[in-house]
């Protein structure tokens, strides 16, 4: 936010984009975007980050809870414990998800501080 403020102040002082780039160590594109946003939407918009959508979660909270519950359950017969690959196969078999990698299972379990080891 402070950098955006400095960009606008320096622009108001008639500094060139090259001077602003060198002084603040920002890209020309950044200066252009901040100026454009200020001209189009005003000071608040120029100073504040625009909301970002980001990638939506691949698995719902309910699906993640079911995966975690299975990980906490008794291991399959003939096994002493669950493995990430076994869990991934089991949740697909139970139609909890259509497909899932063992790494995704690992990431879900990490969120709850659950380890299979």
N, C-alpha and C positions, 0 to 999 in steps of 0.2 A: 504494500500500500504506500509506503514511504517513497519507494522508487517511482511509482506512478505520479506521486505528488511532485517529486523533483523534475520529472519529465515535463509536466505541465508548467511548472514555474520557469524552467529554463526556456521552454518554448515561448512563454509570455515575455521573457527577456530578449527575444529575437535571436536566440542561439540556433544554429543550424543543426540538422539531424546528426551530422558528422560530429559536431562538438558535443552534443548530448550523448551520443554513442561512446565517445572516448571518455567523457567525464564519468558516466554512470555504468559503463561496461554492459550495455544492453544492446540488443540487435535493432537494426533499423526498422524491422518489421514490428517490433514491440512499440517503438515510438509512433509509428504510423497508426497502429491499432488504438493506442491510448488517445492520440489526437482525434481520430475519427470518432471514437466513442464519446469523447468530450463534446465534439461538435454536434453529434446526432442526439445524444441522450443526456448530456449535462455532466456536472461534476461528480455526483454520487456514482453514476454508472462508470465513469472513467477511473475512479479510485478503487472501486470494489471489483473483486473477481466475479465473473459470470458463473452461474451455476452450471455444473457439468453433469451430464447424465451418467456417464460411466457404463460399464457393461453390467447388465442385470445379473443377479445371481443365477447360477445354473440349476441349483437345487433349492427347493423351498425349505423353510424352517422345519416343517413337518417331516419332510424327507430326511433332513439332516438328523432330526431327533430319532427317527426310526433306525437310521444307520448307527447312531451312537448306542441306541438300546441293544441292537444286535451285537455290537462289539462288546457290550457288557454282559451279554448272555453266555451260557455255557458253550464251549467250543464244540464243533461237530464231532460225532463219534469217530474215534481213531486219531483224534488230534488233541494235543495238550493245550493249544491256544489258537485263537484266530490269527490269521495272517491278513495283510491288506488285500492280497489277491483273492483269498477265500471270501472275505467280506464283500468285495466288489462283485464277485460271482453270485453270492447269496442274495444281495439286494436286487440284482437283476432278475434272478430266479423267482424272487418273491414279488416281482413287478412293482417294486418301490420306485425304481427308476428304469428308463429304457436302456441306458448304458451309463457306465461310470468307470473311470480308470482307477487303478489302485492309488495313484497320486492324489486324486480328488478325495478318495476315502481318507487318506493320510491328512490332507488339509482340513477336512471336516473334523476329524478326531483331534487335531492340534488346537482347534478353536475351543475345545472343551478341556484342554490339557489332559487328554486321554492318550495313553501310550499302550501299545500292544506288547511291549517287551517287559 
